[in-house]
Amino acid sequence: MSAPTAPGTAAATGQDLDRPADPAAPYERLADLGEHAVVAAGTDDRERLAGLLDDWSALAAALPDRPAAEAAAALDRAAAAHAQLGALLDAARADTGDALARTAAGHRTALRQGAVPRGLPLRSDPPAAGGRRREGRSRQG
């Protein structure tokens, strides 16, 4: 796998201006981006993942409607990376939903037991100018 590049650069779009055009090169780059995205998702590197997905989208949009026959292996790699990324993101979404459900259940339990005063905000916004806190939305149990 090669290192990620800045969006919109020749490398990000699979173009190498110093050598003759390889019909599979943009597809190899797409596969590389997908594999890097899997690593970024697996390590929870959201900023890097966002950049890689932007590069993926830009490159995919620039590809011709019909890939060259030489691109078959690269397209298989890209499809496998895409499927792996989807599974990782689905699992992360499920984990987040589970954590939110546990937090809400804990808050309801604390309210029932009187451990949390009714009307206590579920979250507070950061301090406003002047150092005073603005209260976030509160929920009555």
N, C-alpha and C positions, 0 to 999 in steps of 0.2 A: 504494500500500500504506500502511496506517496503522500507527502504532506499536503494539508489543505491550503488553498490559495484564496486570495481576496476575490469577492464576487465581481464579475464583469471583466476579469483579466483574461488574457489569452489562455493561460493554463486552466482557469476555471471553466472555460468553454471548450476545453479539449483541443485548442488550436496551438500548434507549435510552429512558429514562423521560421525556425531555422532548419527544418527538414521537410521533405516532401510530405504531402498529405497522406496519412494512413487512414483508410476508411473506417477502421475499428477504433481509432484513437479516442474520439469523443465518447464512445460507448465504454471503453476502458476507464476513462475519466469518470463516467457516470457510476460505474461499479466501484471505483475507488471512493468516490464521495459517499456512496451508500454504506460501504464497509466502515468508513470513518464515522458516519452518523450512528451506526450500531454501537461502536465503541463509546462515542460521546453520550448516547442515551444510557448505556449500561453503567457509565460512571457518573451519571447525573450532571454532566457538563452542559447545562442548558444553553449558555451563551454560544459555545462552540457548535452545539447541535443546530441552533437557529441559523447560524452562518452557513453550515453545511447544507441544510435544507434549502436555503436561499440559492446556493450554488447549484444544487440538484435541480431545482425548479427552473432556473435560468438556462441550464444546459439542456434539460429535457425539452423545453420550449423551442430551443434552437435546432434540435435534431430534425432530420428529414422524416417525412411520413413513412418511408420504407427504408429500413436499415440495410446496410450492406451485408452480404452473406458472411463476410469475415467477422462481423460483430456478434455472431451467435453466442460464443463463449462468454463474452463480456456482458451480453444481455442476460444470460443465465445467472452470472454473478450478481448483477444489479437486481434482478428479480428476487434472488435468495436474500440479499441484504435488505431489500424493501419488505419482504415478508417477516424477517427477523425483527426489523425496526417496528413494524406494526405490532408484533407480539409483545415487545418490550414496552411500547407506549400503552397498549391495552392493559398490561399488568400494572403499570404505574398509575393509570387512571383508576383502576380497581382499588389499588392500595390507598390512594387519596380518598376515594369514596368511603372506604372502610374506616379510615382515620377520622373523617368528618362525622360519620355515624357514631363512632365511639365517643367523640368529643361531645356531640349533642346529647347522647344518652347520659354521659357523665354529668353534664350541666343540668339535665332534667332531674337526675337523682339527687344532686346537690340542692336543687331548689326544693324538692319534696322533703328533704331532711332538714331544711332550714339553714344549710351551710352557706348559702349564697342569698343575700337579700334580694327580694323581688325588685325588678327594675334595674338591676346592675347591668351595665352595658356588656354585651358579648365581646365587644372590641372597642378600643378607643383610638381616635385619630391621633396622629403625632401632635405635639404642642403647636398651637397657632403662634403667630407673631405676638410678642409680648410675654411669651412663656406660659400662657394659660392653655390648658387642655380643652379641646372641644370633645364633647362626649359623642360617641358613635351611637348607632341605632341600638336601642335596647329592646329586649323581648320580655314580655310578661309570661311566666310559665303557666 
